[in-house]
Amino acid sequence: MAKLQIPKGEFIPHPTGQHEGEVCLIEDLGQKLTAFGEKHKIAVRIQSDTAFMDDGQPFIVQQWFTLSGHAKSSLRKFRELIAERPLTEEEAYSFDTDDPLILHKKVGFIIVHNEGKEGGVFANIQAIWPLKVSNGPSPKTAKP
């Protein structure tokens, strides 16, 4: 019987702390088995503007949500937070992976590290908020 060496993963998690970035992708993950049975899952990916890997590429972190429009659901609360307003009933119960309410929005976020069940460290979003995006200097502060 031959012994084989299993290579260790070289995954480097997003650095901890407060960062800024942009919602760069919303992915439909389909049905996933959870502790509460099968649930339809959505992944929201955020590309960091403040943390970069050794090769210069920005870190990307993602948050999974169950597809739900219920007022108490994490996805609805997230969408309303980033949109900075309550969703209409129509908006709450329709979802598009090109959702203009959140896709390409600038956000601030805090990353914490947690250990996985089988070891390894994972970056998790502890808090997230929309950033106010400037459209250039105001006329009063613009230099002639």
SEDODO-437593 format. One line per field, with one value per atom (N, C-alpha, C, O): residue number from 1; atom name; x, y, z. Coordinates in Angstrom, 1 decimal, padded with zeros to 4 digits. Example, Ala and Ser with C-alpha at 12.3 -4.5 7.8 and 13.67 -1.06 7.14 Angstrom:
n [1 | 1 | 1 | 1 | 2 | 2 | 2 | 2]
atom [N | CA | C | O | N | CA | C | O]
px [013.2 | 012.3 | 013.2 | 014.2 | 012.8 | 013.7 | 012.9 | 013.4]
py [-005.7 | -004.5 | -003.3 | -003.3 | -002.2 | -001.1 | 000.0 | 001.1]
pz [007.8 | 007.8 | 007.8 | 008.5 | 007.1 | 007.1 | 007.9 | 008.0]
end
This chain:
n [1 | 1 | 1 | 1 | 2 | 2 | 2 | 2 | 3 | 3 | 3 | 3 | 4 | 4 | 4 | 4 | 5 | 5 | 5 | 5 | 6 | 6 | 6 | 6 | 7 | 7 | 7 | 7 | 8 | 8 | 8 | 8 | 9 | 9 | 9 | 9 | 10 | 10 | 10 | 10 | 11 | 11 | 11 | 11 | 12 | 12 | 12 | 12 | 13 | 13 | 13 | 13 | 14 | 14 | 14 | 14 | 15 | 15 | 15 | 15 | 16 | 16 | 16 | 16 | 17 | 17 | 17 | 17 | 18 | 18 | 18 | 18 | 19 | 19 | 19 | 19 | 20 | 20 | 20 | 20 | 21 | 21 | 21 | 21 | 22 | 22 | 22 | 22 | 23 | 23 | 23 | 23 | 24 | 24 | 24 | 24 | 25 | 25 | 25 | 25 | 26 | 26 | 26 | 26 | 27 | 27 | 27 | 27 | 28 | 28 | 28 | 28 | 29 | 29 | 29 | 29 | 30 | 30 | 30 | 30 | 31 | 31 | 31 | 31 | 32 | 32 | 32 | 32 | 33 | 33 | 33 | 33 | 34 | 34 | 34 | 34 | 35 | 35 | 35 | 35 | 36 | 36 | 36 | 36 | 37 | 37 | 37 | 37 | 38 | 38 | 38 | 38 | 39 | 39 | 39 | 39 | 40 | 40 | 40 | 40 | 41 | 41 | 41 | 41 | 42 | 42 | 42 | 42 | 43 | 43 | 43 | 43 | 44 | 44 | 44 | 44 | 45 | 45 | 45 | 45 | 46 | 46 | 46 | 46 | 47 | 47 | 47 | 47 | 48 | 48 | 48 | 48 | 49 | 49 | 49 | 49 | 50 | 50 | 50 | 50 | 51 | 51 | 51 | 51 | 52 | 52 | 52 | 52 | 53 | 53 | 53 | 53 | 54 | 54 | 54 | 54 | 55 | 55 | 55 | 55 | 56 | 56 | 56 | 56 | 57 | 57 | 57 | 57 | 58 | 58 | 58 | 58 | 59 | 59 | 59 | 59 | 60 | 60 | 60 | 60 | 61 | 61 | 61 | 61 | 62 | 62 | 62 | 62 | 63 | 63 | 63 | 63 | 64 | 64 | 64 | 64 | 65 | 65 | 65 | 65 | 66 | 66 | 66 | 66 | 67 | 67 | 67 | 67 | 68 | 68 | 68 | 68 | 69 | 69 | 69 | 69 | 70 | 70 | 70 | 70 | 71 | 71 | 71 | 71 | 72 | 72 | 72 | 72 | 73 | 73 | 73 | 73 | 74 | 74 | 74 | 74 | 75 | 75 | 75 | 75 | 76 | 76 | 76 | 76 | 77 | 77 | 77 | 77 | 78 | 78 | 78 | 78 | 79 | 79 | 79 | 79 | 80 | 80 | 80 | 80 | 81 | 81 | 81 | 81 | 82 | 82 | 82 | 82 | 83 | 83 | 83 | 83 | 84 | 84 | 84 | 84 | 85 | 85 | 85 | 85 | 86 | 86 | 86 | 86 | 87 | 87 | 87 | 87 | 88 | 88 | 88 | 88 | 89 | 89 | 89 | 89 | 90 | 90 | 90 | 90 | 91 | 91 | 91 | 91 | 92 | 92 | 92 | 92 | 93 | 93 | 93 | 93 | 94 | 94 | 94 | 94 | 95 | 95 | 95 | 95 | 96 | 96 | 96 | 96 | 97 | 97 | 97 | 97 | 98 | 98 | 98 | 98 | 99 | 99 | 99 | 99 | 100 | 100 | 100 | 100 | 101 | 101 | 101 | 101 | 102 | 102 | 102 | 102 | 103 | 103 | 103 | 103 | 104 | 104 | 104 | 104 | 105 | 105 | 105 | 105 | 106 | 106 | 106 | 106 | 107 | 107 | 107 | 107 | 108 | 108 | 108 | 108 | 109 | 109 | 109 | 109 | 110 | 110 | 110 | 110 | 111 | 111 | 111 | 111 | 112 | 112 | 112 | 112 | 113 | 113 | 113 | 113 | 114 | 114 | 114 | 114 | 115 | 115 | 115 | 115 | 116 | 116 | 116 | 116 | 117 | 117 | 117 | 117 | 118 | 118 | 118 | 118 | 119 | 119 | 119 | 119 | 120 | 120 | 120 | 120 | 121 | 121 | 121 | 121 | 122 | 122 | 122 | 122 | 123 | 123 | 123 | 123 | 124 | 124 | 124 | 124 | 125 | 125 | 125 | 125 | 126 | 126 | 126 | 126 | 127 | 127 | 127 | 127 | 128 | 128 | 128 | 128 | 129 | 129 | 129 | 129 | 130 | 130 | 130 | 130 | 131 | 131 | 131 | 131 | 132 | 132 | 132 | 132 | 133 | 133 | 133 | 133 | 134 | 134 | 134 | 134 | 135 | 135 | 135 | 135 | 136 | 136 | 136 | 136 | 137 | 137 | 137 | 137 | 138 | 138 | 138 | 138 | 139 | 139 | 139 | 139 | 140 | 140 | 140 | 140 | 141 | 141 | 141 | 141 | 142 | 142 | 142 | 142 | 143 | 143 | 143 | 143 | 144 | 144 | 144 | 144]
atom [N | CA | C | O | N | CA | C | O | N | CA | C | O | N | CA | C | O | N | CA | C | O | N | CA | C | O | N | CA | C | O | N | CA | C | O | N | CA | C | O | N | CA | C | O | N | CA | C | O | N | CA | C | O | N | CA | C | O | N | CA | C | O | N | CA | C | O | N | CA | C | O | N | CA | C | O | N | CA | C | O | N | CA | C | O | N | CA | C | O | N | CA | C | O | N | CA | C | O | N | CA | C | O | N | CA | C | O | N | CA | C | O | N | CA | C | O | N | CA | C | O | N | CA | C | O | N | CA | C | O | N | CA | C | O | N | CA | C | O | N | CA | C | O | N | CA | C | O | N | CA | C | O | N | CA | C | O | N | CA | C | O | N | CA | C | O | N | CA | C | O | N | CA | C | O | N | CA | C | O | N | CA | C | O | N | CA | C | O | N | CA | C | O | N | CA | C | O | N | CA | C | O | N | CA | C | O | N | CA | C | O | N | CA | C | O | N | CA | C | O | N | CA | C | O | N | CA | C | O | N | CA | C | O | N | CA | C | O | N | CA | C | O | N | CA | C | O | N | CA | C | O | N | CA | C | O | N | CA | C | O | N | CA | C | O | N | CA | C | O | N | CA | C | O | N | CA | C | O | N | CA | C | O | N | CA | C | O | N | CA | C | O | N | CA | C | O | N | CA | C | O | N | CA | C | O | N | CA | C | O | N | CA | C | O | N | CA | C | O | N | CA | C | O | N | CA | C | O | N | CA | C | O | N | CA | C | O | N | CA | C | O | N | CA | C | O | N | CA | C | O | N | CA | C | O | N | CA | C | O | N | CA | C | O | N | CA | C | O | N | CA | C | O | N | CA | C | O | N | CA | C | O | N | CA | C | O | N | CA | C | O | N | CA | C | O | N | CA | C | O | N | CA | C | O | N | CA | C | O | N | CA | C | O | N | CA | C | O | N | CA | C | O | N | CA | C | O | N | CA | C | O | N | CA | C | O | N | CA | C | O | N | CA | C | O | N | CA | C | O | N | CA | C | O | N | CA | C | O | N | CA | C | O | N | CA | C | O | N | CA | C | O | N | CA | C | O | N | CA | C | O | N | CA | C | O | N | CA | C | O | N | CA | C | O | N | CA | C | O | N | CA | C | O | N | CA | C | O | N | CA | C | O | N | CA | C | O | N | CA | C | O | N | CA | C | O | N | CA | C | O | N | CA | C | O | N | CA | C | O | N | CA | C | O | N | CA | C | O | N | CA | C | O | N | CA | C | O | N | CA | C | O | N | CA | C | O | N | CA | C | O | N | CA | C | O | N | CA | C | O | N | CA | C | O | N | CA | C | O | N | CA | C | O | N | CA | C | O | N | CA | C | O | N | CA | C | O | N | CA | C | O | N | CA | C | O | N | CA | C | O | N | CA | C | O | N | CA | C | O | N | CA | C | O | N | CA | C | O | N | CA | C | O | N | CA | C | O]
px [000.8 | 000.0 | 000.9 | 001.9 | 000.6 | 001.4 | 000.8 | -000.4 | 001.7 | 001.3 | 001.4 | 002.4 | 000.4 | 000.3 | 000.3 | -000.4 | 001.0 | 001.0 | -000.1 | -000.1 | -000.9 | -002.0 | -001.5 | -001.1 | -001.6 | -001.1 | -002.0 | -003.2 | -001.4 | -002.2 | -002.6 | -001.9 | -003.8 | -004.3 | -003.5 | -003.0 | -003.5 | -002.8 | -003.7 | -003.3 | -004.9 | -005.9 | -005.5 | -005.2 | -005.5 | -005.2 | -006.5 | -007.0 | -007.0 | -008.3 | -008.1 | -007.0 | -009.2 | -009.2 | -008.7 | -009.1 | -007.8 | -007.3 | -008.4 | -009.5 | -008.2 | -009.2 | -009.2 | -008.3 | -010.3 | -010.3 | -011.4 | -012.2 | -011.4 | -012.4 | -011.8 | -010.7 | -012.7 | -012.3 | -013.4 | -014.5 | -013.1 | -014.0 | -014.0 | -012.9 | -015.1 | -015.1 | -016.4 | -017.1 | -016.6 | -017.8 | -018.4 | -017.7 | -019.7 | -020.5 | -020.2 | -020.7 | -019.5 | -019.0 | -019.8 | -019.8 | -020.5 | -021.2 | -022.3 | -022.1 | -023.4 | -024.5 | -024.7 | -025.0 | -024.5 | -024.6 | -025.7 | -025.8 | -026.5 | -027.5 | -026.9 | -026.4 | -026.8 | -026.2 | -027.1 | -026.7 | -028.4 | -029.4 | -029.7 | -029.4 | -030.2 | -030.6 | -029.4 | -028.6 | -029.2 | -028.1 | -028.7 | -029.6 | -028.1 | -028.5 | -027.9 | -026.7 | -028.8 | -028.5 | -028.9 | -029.6 | -028.6 | -029.1 | -030.6 | -031.2 | -031.3 | -032.7 | -033.4 | -034.5 | -032.7 | -033.2 | -032.6 | -031.7 | -033.1 | -032.7 | -033.2 | -034.4 | -032.3 | -032.7 | -032.0 | -030.9 | -032.7 | -032.2 | -031.2 | -031.6 | -030.0 | -029.0 | -028.5 | -028.4 | -028.1 | -027.5 | -026.2 | -026.1 | -025.2 | -023.9 | -023.7 | -023.9 | -023.3 | -023.0 | -021.5 | -021.0 | -020.8 | -019.4 | -019.0 | -019.6 | -018.0 | -017.5 | -016.0 | -015.2 | -015.6 | -014.2 | -013.7 | -014.2 | -012.6 | -012.0 | -011.2 | -010.6 | -011.4 | -010.6 | -009.4 | -008.6 | -009.3 | -008.3 | -007.4 | -006.5 | -007.7 | -006.8 | -006.5 | -007.3 | -005.2 | -004.7 | -003.8 | -003.0 | -003.8 | -003.0 | -001.6 | -001.3 | -000.6 | 000.8 | 000.9 | 001.8 | 000.0 | 000.1 | -000.6 | -000.6 | -001.1 | -001.8 | -003.2 | -003.9 | -003.8 | -005.2 | -006.0 | -005.5 | -007.1 | -007.9 | -008.5 | -008.8 | -008.6 | -009.3 | -010.7 | -011.3 | -011.4 | -012.8 | -013.4 | -012.9 | -014.5 | -015.1 | -016.6 | -017.1 | -017.2 | -018.6 | -019.5 | -019.0 | -020.7 | -021.7 | -022.8 | -023.3 | -023.3 | -024.4 | -025.7 | -025.7 | -026.7 | -028.1 | -029.0 | -028.8 | -030.1 | -031.2 | -032.1 | -032.4 | -032.5 | -033.4 | -034.8 | -035.6 | -035.0 | -036.3 | -036.6 | -035.7 | -037.9 | -038.3 | -039.0 | -039.4 | -039.0 | -039.7 | -039.0 | -037.8 | -039.8 | -039.3 | -038.2 | -037.3 | -038.2 | -037.1 | -036.0 | -035.0 | -036.0 | -034.9 | -033.6 | -033.7 | -032.5 | -031.2 | -031.0 | -030.5 | -031.5 | -031.3 | -032.1 | -031.6 | -033.3 | -034.1 | -033.5 | -033.4 | -033.1 | -032.4 | -031.2 | -030.9 | -030.4 | -029.2 | -029.5 | -028.9 | -030.5 | -030.9 | -031.3 | -031.0 | -032.1 | -032.6 | -031.5 | -031.5 | -030.6 | -029.4 | -028.6 | -028.3 | -028.3 | -027.4 | -028.2 | -027.6 | -029.5 | -030.3 | -030.6 | -031.0 | -030.5 | -030.7 | -032.2 | -032.5 | -033.1 | -034.5 | -035.2 | -034.7 | -036.5 | -037.3 | -037.6 | -037.8 | -037.7 | -038.1 | -039.6 | -040.3 | -040.1 | -041.5 | -041.8 | -040.9 | -043.1 | -043.5 | -043.0 | -042.6 | -043.2 | -042.8 | -041.3 | -040.8 | -040.5 | -039.0 | -038.6 | -037.7 | -039.3 | -039.0 | -039.1 | -038.4 | -040.1 | -040.4 | -040.0 | -040.5 | -039.2 | -038.6 | -037.1 | -036.7 | -036.3 | -034.9 | -034.2 | -034.6 | -033.1 | -032.4 | -030.9 | -030.5 | -030.1 | -028.7 | -028.0 | -026.8 | -028.7 | -028.2 | -028.9 | -029.1 | -029.3 | -030.1 | -029.4 | -028.4 | -030.0 | -029.4 | -029.4 | -028.7 | -030.2 | -030.2 | -028.9 | -028.5 | -028.2 | -027.0 | -025.7 | -024.6 | -025.9 | -024.8 | -024.0 | -024.6 | -022.7 | -021.8 | -021.9 | -021.4 | -022.5 | -022.6 | -021.3 | -020.8 | -020.9 | -019.7 | -020.1 | -021.2 | -019.4 | -019.7 | -018.5 | -017.3 | -018.7 | -017.7 | -018.0 | -019.2 | -017.0 | -017.3 | -016.1 | -015.0 | -016.5 | -015.5 | -015.4 | -016.4 | -014.1 | -013.8 | -013.3 | -012.4 | -013.8 | -013.2 | -012.8 | -013.4 | -011.9 | -011.5 | -012.1 | -012.1 | -012.6 | -013.2 | -012.5 | -012.2 | -012.3 | -011.8 | -012.9 | -014.0 | -012.6 | -013.6 | -013.6 | -012.8 | -014.7 | -014.9 | -013.7 | -013.4 | -013.1 | -012.0 | -010.6 | -009.7 | -010.5 | -009.3 | -009.4 | -010.4 | -008.4 | -008.3 | -009.0 | -009.9 | -008.7 | -009.3 | -010.1 | -009.7 | -011.3 | -012.1 | -012.4 | -012.6 | -012.5 | -012.9 | -014.4 | -015.0 | -014.9 | -016.4 | -016.7 | -016.0 | -017.8 | -018.2 | -019.0 | -020.0 | -018.4 | -019.1 | -020.1 | -021.2 | -019.8 | -020.7 | -020.5 | -019.4 | -021.6 | -021.5 | -022.4 | -023.4 | -022.0 | -022.8 | -022.6 | -021.5 | -023.5 | -023.3 | -022.4 | -022.4 | -021.6 | -020.7 | -021.4 | -021.9 | -021.2 | -021.7 | -020.6 | -019.4 | -021.1 | -020.1 | -020.2 | -021.3 | -019.1 | -019.0 | -019.0 | -018.4 | -019.7 | -019.7 | -018.8 | -019.0 | -017.7 | -016.7 | -016.9 | -017.8 | -016.0 | -016.1 | -017.3 | -017.8 | -017.8 | -019.0 | -018.5 | -017.3 | -019.4 | -019.0 | -018.3 | -017.4 | -018.7 | -018.1 | -016.6 | -015.8 | -016.3 | -014.9 | -014.0 | -012.8 | -014.6 | -013.8 | -012.9 | -013.3 | -011.7 | -010.7 | -010.8 | -011.0 | -010.7 | -010.8 | -009.6 | -009.6]
py [-001.2 | 000.0 | 001.2 | 001.3 | 002.2 | 003.4 | 004.5 | 004.7 | 005.3 | 006.5 | 007.7 | 007.8 | 008.5 | 009.6 | 010.9 | 011.0 | 011.9 | 013.2 | 014.0 | 014.2 | 014.5 | 015.4 | 016.8 | 017.3 | 017.5 | 018.9 | 019.8 | 019.6 | 020.7 | 021.7 | 022.8 | 023.2 | 023.3 | 024.4 | 025.7 | 025.8 | 026.5 | 027.8 | 029.0 | 030.1 | 028.7 | 029.8 | 030.8 | 030.5 | 032.0 | 033.2 | 034.0 | 034.5 | 034.0 | 034.8 | 036.3 | 036.8 | 037.0 | 038.4 | 038.9 | 038.3 | 039.9 | 040.4 | 040.9 | 041.4 | 040.8 | 041.3 | 042.9 | 043.5 | 043.4 | 044.9 | 045.5 | 044.8 | 046.8 | 047.6 | 047.9 | 048.3 | 047.7 | 047.8 | 048.5 | 048.7 | 048.8 | 049.3 | 048.5 | 047.9 | 048.5 | 047.7 | 047.9 | 048.9 | 047.0 | 047.2 | 045.8 | 044.8 | 045.8 | 044.5 | 044.3 | 045.0 | 043.2 | 042.9 | 041.8 | 041.7 | 041.0 | 039.8 | 039.3 | 039.3 | 039.0 | 038.3 | 037.0 | 037.0 | 035.9 | 034.5 | 033.7 | 033.6 | 033.1 | 032.2 | 030.8 | 030.2 | 030.3 | 029.0 | 027.9 | 026.7 | 028.2 | 027.1 | 026.5 | 027.1 | 025.3 | 024.6 | 024.0 | 023.3 | 024.3 | 023.8 | 023.2 | 023.7 | 022.1 | 021.4 | 022.2 | 022.4 | 022.5 | 023.2 | 022.4 | 021.4 | 022.9 | 022.2 | 022.3 | 021.5 | 023.1 | 023.3 | 022.7 | 023.1 | 021.8 | 021.3 | 022.0 | 022.8 | 021.7 | 022.4 | 023.8 | 024.1 | 024.7 | 026.2 | 026.7 | 026.3 | 027.6 | 028.3 | 029.4 | 030.3 | 029.3 | 030.2 | 031.2 | 030.9 | 032.4 | 033.5 | 033.8 | 033.9 | 034.1 | 034.6 | 036.0 | 036.3 | 036.9 | 038.3 | 038.4 | 038.3 | 038.8 | 038.9 | 040.4 | 041.2 | 040.7 | 042.1 | 042.1 | 041.3 | 042.9 | 043.1 | 044.2 | 045.3 | 043.9 | 044.9 | 046.0 | 045.7 | 047.2 | 048.4 | 048.7 | 049.6 | 048.0 | 048.3 | 047.2 | 047.4 | 046.0 | 044.8 | 044.1 | 043.7 | 043.8 | 043.2 | 042.0 | 042.0 | 041.0 | 039.9 | 040.2 | 041.3 | 039.3 | 039.5 | 039.8 | 040.5 | 039.3 | 039.5 | 040.8 | 041.1 | 041.6 | 042.8 | 042.7 | 043.8 | 041.5 | 041.3 | 041.7 | 041.4 | 042.3 | 042.6 | 041.3 | 040.4 | 041.3 | 040.2 | 040.3 | 041.4 | 039.1 | 039.1 | 038.3 | 037.2 | 038.8 | 038.1 | 037.9 | 038.7 | 036.9 | 036.7 | 036.4 | 035.8 | 036.7 | 036.4 | 035.6 | 036.0 | 034.5 | 033.7 | 034.1 | 034.5 | 034.1 | 034.4 | 033.4 | 032.8 | 033.1 | 032.3 | 033.2 | 034.4 | 032.8 | 033.6 | 033.7 | 032.8 | 034.9 | 035.2 | 036.7 | 037.5 | 037.0 | 038.4 | 038.8 | 039.9 | 037.8 | 038.1 | 039.3 | 039.4 | 040.1 | 041.3 | 041.0 | 041.9 | 039.8 | 039.5 | 038.7 | 038.3 | 038.4 | 037.7 | 038.5 | 039.7 | 037.8 | 038.4 | 039.1 | 040.2 | 038.4 | 039.0 | 040.3 | 041.3 | 040.3 | 041.6 | 042.7 | 043.8 | 042.4 | 043.4 | 043.9 | 045.1 | 043.0 | 043.4 | 044.3 | 045.4 | 043.9 | 044.7 | 046.1 | 047.1 | 046.2 | 047.5 | 048.3 | 049.5 | 047.7 | 048.4 | 049.1 | 050.3 | 048.3 | 048.8 | 049.8 | 050.7 | 049.5 | 050.4 | 051.7 | 052.7 | 051.7 | 052.8 | 053.2 | 054.4 | 052.3 | 052.5 | 051.2 | 050.1 | 051.2 | 050.0 | 049.5 | 050.4 | 048.3 | 047.7 | 047.8 | 047.6 | 048.0 | 047.8 | 046.3 | 045.5 | 046.0 | 044.6 | 043.9 | 042.7 | 044.6 | 044.0 | 043.7 | 042.7 | 044.7 | 044.5 | 043.4 | 042.6 | 043.4 | 042.4 | 040.9 | 040.1 | 040.7 | 039.3 | 039.1 | 038.1 | 039.9 | 039.6 | 039.8 | 040.7 | 038.9 | 039.0 | 038.7 | 037.8 | 039.5 | 039.4 | 039.4 | 040.2 | 038.6 | 038.6 | 039.9 | 040.1 | 040.6 | 042.0 | 043.1 | 044.2 | 042.8 | 043.7 | 045.0 | 045.1 | 046.1 | 047.4 | 048.0 | 049.0 | 047.5 | 048.0 | 047.7 | 048.5 | 046.6 | 046.3 | 046.1 | 046.3 | 045.7 | 045.4 | 046.6 | 047.7 | 046.6 | 047.7 | 048.8 | 049.9 | 048.6 | 049.6 | 049.6 | 048.5 | 050.7 | 050.8 | 050.6 | 051.1 | 049.8 | 049.4 | 049.5 | 049.3 | 049.7 | 049.5 | 048.2 | 047.8 | 047.5 | 046.3 | 045.9 | 046.4 | 045.1 | 044.6 | 043.1 | 042.4 | 042.7 | 041.3 | 040.7 | 041.3 | 039.6 | 038.8 | 037.4 | 037.0 | 036.8 | 035.4 | 034.4 | 034.7 | 033.4 | 032.3 | 031.0 | 030.8 | 030.0 | 028.7 | 027.8 | 027.8 | 027.1 | 026.2 | 024.9 | 024.6 | 024.1 | 022.8 | 021.9 | 021.1 | 021.9 | 021.0 | 021.8 | 021.4 | 022.8 | 023.6 | 024.7 | 024.8 | 025.4 | 026.5 | 027.7 | 027.6 | 028.9 | 030.1 | 030.7 | 030.7 | 031.2 | 031.8 | 033.3 | 033.6 | 034.1 | 035.5 | 035.6 | 035.2 | 036.3 | 036.5 | 038.0 | 038.7 | 038.4 | 039.8 | 039.9 | 039.3 | 040.7 | 040.9 | 042.1 | 042.0 | 043.1 | 044.2 | 044.8 | 044.7 | 045.4 | 046.0 | 047.2 | 047.2 | 048.2 | 049.4 | 050.1 | 049.9 | 050.8 | 051.5 | 052.7 | 053.4 | 053.0 | 054.2 | 055.3 | 055.0 | 056.5 | 057.6 | 057.8 | 058.0 | 057.9 | 058.0 | 059.5 | 060.0 | 060.1 | 061.5 | 061.5 | 060.7 | 062.5 | 062.7 | 063.8 | 064.5 | 063.9 | 065.0 | 066.1 | 066.0 | 067.1 | 068.1 | 069.0 | 069.2 | 069.5 | 070.4 | 071.7 | 072.0 | 072.5 | 073.8 | 074.7 | 075.5 | 074.7 | 075.5 | 075.2 | 076.1 | 073.9 | 073.5 | 073.3 | 073.1 | 073.3 | 073.1 | 074.3 | 075.5 | 074.0 | 075.1 | 075.5 | 074.7 | 076.8 | 077.4 | 076.9 | 077.3]
pz [000.0 | 000.0 | 000.0 | 000.8 | -000.8 | -001.0 | -000.1 | -000.1 | 000.5 | 001.2 | 000.3 | -000.4 | 000.3 | -000.5 | 000.3 | 001.4 | -000.1 | 000.6 | 000.0 | -001.2 | 000.8 | 000.4 | 000.5 | 001.5 | -000.7 | -000.6 | 000.2 | 000.2 | 000.9 | 001.7 | 000.8 | -000.1 | 001.0 | 000.2 | 000.5 | 001.6 | -000.5 | -000.3 | -000.3 | -000.7 | 000.2 | 000.3 | 001.3 | 002.4 | 000.9 | 001.8 | 002.0 | 001.0 | 003.2 | 003.4 | 003.3 | 003.5 | 003.0 | 003.0 | 004.4 | 005.4 | 004.5 | 005.7 | 006.6 | 006.1 | 007.9 | 008.9 | 008.9 | 008.3 | 009.5 | 009.7 | 008.8 | 008.2 | 008.8 | 008.1 | 006.7 | 006.5 | 005.7 | 004.3 | 003.5 | 004.0 | 002.3 | 001.3 | 000.0 | -000.3 | -000.7 | -001.9 | -002.7 | -002.4 | -003.6 | -004.5 | -004.7 | -004.9 | -004.7 | -005.0 | -006.5 | -007.3 | -006.8 | -008.1 | -008.8 | -010.0 | -008.0 | -008.6 | -007.7 | -006.5 | -008.3 | -007.6 | -008.3 | -009.5 | -007.6 | -008.2 | -007.6 | -006.4 | -008.5 | -008.1 | -007.9 | -008.9 | -006.7 | -006.4 | -006.4 | -006.3 | -006.6 | -006.7 | -005.3 | -004.3 | -005.3 | -004.1 | -003.4 | -004.0 | -002.1 | -001.3 | 000.0 | 000.5 | 000.4 | 001.6 | 002.8 | 002.9 | 003.7 | 004.9 | 006.1 | 006.0 | 007.3 | 008.5 | 008.6 | 009.4 | 007.9 | 007.9 | 006.6 | 006.2 | 005.9 | 004.6 | 003.4 | 003.6 | 002.3 | 001.1 | 001.0 | 001.2 | 000.7 | 000.5 | -000.7 | -001.1 | -001.4 | -002.6 | -002.1 | -001.3 | -002.5 | -002.0 | -003.1 | -004.3 | -002.7 | -003.5 | -002.9 | -001.6 | -003.7 | -003.2 | -003.7 | -004.9 | -002.8 | -003.2 | -002.9 | -001.8 | -004.0 | -003.9 | -003.9 | -004.6 | -003.1 | -002.9 | -003.2 | -002.6 | -004.1 | -004.5 | -003.7 | -003.7 | -003.0 | -002.1 | -002.9 | -003.9 | -002.4 | -002.9 | -002.0 | -002.3 | -000.9 | 000.1 | 000.5 | 001.3 | 000.0 | 000.4 | -000.9 | -001.7 | -001.1 | -002.3 | -002.0 | -001.1 | -002.9 | -002.8 | -003.2 | -003.8 | -003.0 | -003.4 | -004.9 | -005.3 | -005.7 | -007.2 | -007.6 | -008.8 | -006.7 | -007.0 | -007.2 | -007.3 | -007.3 | -007.5 | -006.2 | -005.1 | -006.3 | -005.1 | -004.5 | -005.2 | -003.2 | -002.5 | -002.8 | -003.0 | -002.8 | -003.0 | -001.8 | -001.5 | -001.3 | -000.2 | -000.6 | -001.3 | -000.1 | -000.5 | 000.7 | 001.7 | 000.6 | 001.6 | 001.0 | -000.1 | 001.6 | 001.1 | 001.8 | 003.0 | 001.0 | 001.5 | 001.0 | 000.0 | 001.8 | 001.3 | 000.5 | 001.0 | -000.6 | -001.5 | -000.8 | -000.7 | -000.3 | 000.4 | 000.4 | 000.4 | 000.2 | 000.2 | 001.5 | 001.7 | 002.5 | 003.8 | 004.5 | 004.4 | 005.2 | 005.8 | 006.8 | 007.1 | 007.4 | 008.4 | 007.8 | 008.5 | 006.5 | 005.9 | 005.8 | 005.6 | 005.8 | 005.7 | 004.4 | 004.3 | 003.3 | 002.0 | 001.8 | 001.3 | 002.3 | 002.2 | 003.0 | 002.6 | 004.3 | 005.1 | 004.4 | 004.5 | 003.8 | 003.1 | 001.9 | 001.8 | 001.1 | 000.0 | 000.4 | -000.2 | 001.4 | 001.9 | 002.5 | 002.3 | 003.2 | 003.7 | 002.6 | 002.7 | 001.6 | 000.5 | -000.4 | -000.9 | -000.6 | -001.4 | -000.6 | -001.2 | 000.7 | 001.6 | 001.6 | 001.7 | 001.5 | 001.5 | 001.6 | 001.3 | 002.1 | 002.1 | 000.7 | -000.2 | 000.5 | -000.8 | -000.9 | 000.1 | -002.1 | -002.4 | -002.4 | -002.4 | -002.2 | -002.2 | -003.5 | -003.5 | -004.6 | -005.9 | -005.9 | -006.4 | -005.4 | -005.4 | -004.4 | -004.7 | -003.3 | -002.3 | -002.8 | -002.4 | -003.6 | -004.0 | -005.5 | -006.1 | -006.0 | -007.3 | -007.2 | -006.4 | -007.8 | -007.6 | -008.9 | -009.7 | -009.2 | -010.5 | -010.1 | -009.2 | -010.7 | -010.4 | -010.9 | -010.6 | -011.7 | -012.1 | -011.3 | -011.8 | -010.1 | -009.2 | -009.1 | -008.5 | -009.7 | -009.7 | -008.3 | -008.1 | -007.4 | -006.0 | -005.3 | -004.4 | -005.7 | -005.0 | -005.8 | -005.4 | -007.1 | -008.0 | -008.3 | -008.7 | -008.1 | -008.4 | -007.4 | -007.6 | -006.2 | -005.2 | -004.4 | -004.1 | -003.9 | -003.1 | -001.6 | -001.2 | -000.9 | 000.4 | 001.3 | 000.9 | 002.6 | 003.6 | 004.3 | 004.4 | 004.8 | 005.5 | 006.5 | 006.3 | 007.4 | 008.4 | 008.3 | 008.2 | 008.2 | 008.0 | 009.3 | 010.0 | 009.7 | 010.9 | 010.3 | 009.3 | 011.0 | 010.6 | 011.6 | 012.8 | 011.1 | 011.8 | 011.3 | 010.2 | 012.3 | 011.9 | 011.4 | 012.0 | 010.3 | 009.7 | 010.5 | 011.4 | 010.2 | 010.9 | 010.7 | 011.6 | 009.6 | 009.3 | 009.3 | 008.6 | 010.1 | 010.1 | 009.0 | 008.3 | 008.9 | 008.0 | 008.5 | 009.4 | 008.0 | 008.4 | 007.3 | 006.1 | 007.6 | 006.6 | 007.0 | 008.2 | 006.0 | 006.2 | 006.1 | 005.2 | 007.1 | 007.2 | 007.3 | 008.0 | 006.7 | 006.8 | 008.1 | 008.3 | 009.0 | 010.3 | 010.2 | 010.9 | 009.4 | 009.2 | 007.8 | 007.3 | 007.3 | 006.0 | 005.9 | 006.6 | 005.1 | 005.0 | 003.7 | 003.1 | 003.2 | 001.9 | 002.1 | 003.1 | 001.1 | 001.1 | 000.2 | -000.8 | 000.7 | -000.1 | -001.2 | -000.9 | -002.4 | -003.6 | -004.0 | -004.4 | -004.1 | -004.6 | -006.1 | -006.7 | -006.6 | -008.1 | -008.5 | -009.5 | -007.7 | -008.0 | -007.0 | -006.1 | -007.0 | -006.0 | -006.2 | -007.3 | -005.1 | -005.2 | -005.8 | -005.7 | -006.3 | -007.0 | -006.0 | -006.4 | -004.7 | -003.7 | -003.4 | -003.0 | -003.5 | -003.2 | -004.4 | -004.3 | -005.6 | -006.8 | -007.0 | -006.9 | -007.4 | -007.7 | -009.1 | -010.0 | -009.4 | -010.7 | -011.6 | -012.8]
end
